[in-house]
């Protein structure tokens, strides 16, 4: 199976830095912001954005980890539904939540994440940041911040590899 690199290590770093700056610009700083990463790779992207914001603004934003397994609309189709812990150690009410994921495709993961967050309270606003927007939406959900846009063919897979999970930083397309 052939693959091509969309983002190498340095491009991925620059992309995360740009997303961080866009978040700060759109929200006029980081007052009343919280970050929530969707398991698995969204967590590590959220931690990197949190670290960047701390360096820029000198503020340590609250960070949560969200498992959407029980909110998926295809849970009955999964062979095994491994439920992991959701850890959101702050009150979401009246906060601007930056929901972070690695790849956006159909919009179903985002919908499930929004449902999960709304079960915890009523945020002032939820904004979505993704590293890769691959298009082909099934739901009318779009990211507020996207590192790159790549319209993938149905037979292509967009793989985000992060050093915390995969030992290296890159975004590749397989099946091309």
ChimeraX attribute file (.defattr): number of C-alpha atoms within 10 A of each C-alpha:
attribute: neighborCount
match mode: 1-to-1
recipient: residues
	/A:1	5
	/A:2	7
	/A:3	14
	/A:4	12
	/A:5	12
	/A:6	17
	/A:7	21
	/A:8	14
	/A:9	15
	/A:10	10
	/A:11	15
	/A:12	21
	/A:13	14
	/A:14	13
	/A:15	18
	/A:16	21
	/A:17	16
	/A:18	16
	/A:19	19
	/A:20	21
	/A:21	17
	/A:22	17
	/A:23	21
	/A:24	17
	/A:25	11
	/A:26	11
	/A:27	13
	/A:28	9
	/A:29	16
	/A:30	19
	/A:31	12
	/A:32	14
	/A:33	21
	/A:34	23
	/A:35	25
	/A:36	26
	/A:37	27
	/A:38	24
	/A:39	19
	/A:40	15
	/A:41	20
	/A:42	22
	/A:43	22
	/A:44	21
	/A:45	23
	/A:46	28
	/A:47	20
	/A:48	16
	/A:49	22
	/A:50	20
	/A:51	17
	/A:52	18
	/A:53	21
	/A:54	14
	/A:55	11
	/A:56	13
	/A:57	13
	/A:58	11
	/A:59	15
	/A:60	14
	/A:61	19
	/A:62	16
	/A:63	20
	/A:64	21
	/A:65	24
	/A:66	22
	/A:67	19
	/A:68	22
	/A:69	20
	/A:70	14
	/A:71	16
	/A:72	18
	/A:73	12
	/A:74	10
	/A:75	12
	/A:76	9
	/A:77	8
	/A:78	10
	/A:79	7
	/A:80	8
	/A:81	12
	/A:82	9
	/A:83	10
	/A:84	14
	/A:85	11
	/A:86	15
	/A:87	13
	/A:88	18
	/A:89	10
	/A:90	12
	/A:91	13
	/A:92	23
	/A:93	15
	/A:94	13
	/A:95	19
	/A:96	20
	/A:97	23
	/A:98	21
	/A:99	27
	/A:100	31
	/A:101	28
	/A:102	27
	/A:103	25
	/A:104	26
	/A:105	20
	/A:106	18
	/A:107	19
	/A:108	19
	/A:109	19
	/A:110	23
	/A:111	18
	/A:112	18
	/A:113	24
	/A:114	17
	/A:115	14
	/A:116	19
	/A:117	21
	/A:118	14
	/A:119	10
	/A:120	13
	/A:121	13
	/A:122	15
	/A:123	15
	/A:124	13
	/A:125	13
	/A:126	21
	/A:127	16
	/A:128	20
	/A:129	30
	/A:130	25
	/A:131	24
	/A:132	26
	/A:133	25
	/A:134	20
	/A:135	17
	/A:136	14
	/A:137	14
	/A:138	10
	/A:139	12
	/A:140	9
	/A:141	15
	/A:142	19
	/A:143	19
	/A:144	16
	/A:145	21
	/A:146	23
	/A:147	22
	/A:148	16
	/A:149	14
	/A:150	13
	/A:151	14
	/A:152	18
	/A:153	13
	/A:154	8
	/A:155	8
	/A:156	13
	/A:157	15
	/A:158	25
	/A:159	17
	/A:160	20
	/A:161	20
	/A:162	18
	/A:163	11
	/A:164	11
	/A:165	11
	/A:166	11
	/A:167	9
	/A:168	13
	/A:169	19
	/A:170	20
	/A:171	23
	/A:172	16
	/A:173	18
	/A:174	16
	/A:175	14
	/A:176	12
